[in-house]
């Protein structure tokens, strides 16, 4: 109703219909900016960043458990892509499975 009122006052409105097309696999090379500047984007990361002197720790109160929140829902194609990317990062050693008592599966 607010949109209808604004349109009646002379504001411009636009309607977009967006459809997810996951038939064709997409890659980084499909992005226009990557095609224009191929020398800026690495094909693969050569190594992890160097260790830093600062360690970050979240101190929990004694006897407290981490808060568990249900993950947000993803489209099946988005979830498949996330799993593929996470597995690549595990295989390269960039992330490792978590040993935390919380429910996070990976440690970044």
Secondary structure as UniProt FT lines:
FT   HELIX           2..8
FT   TURN            9..10
FT   HELIX           28..30
FT   HELIX           32..36
FT   TURN            37..40
FT   TURN            62..63
FT   HELIX           76..92
FT   STRAND          96..97
FT   STRAND          106..107
//
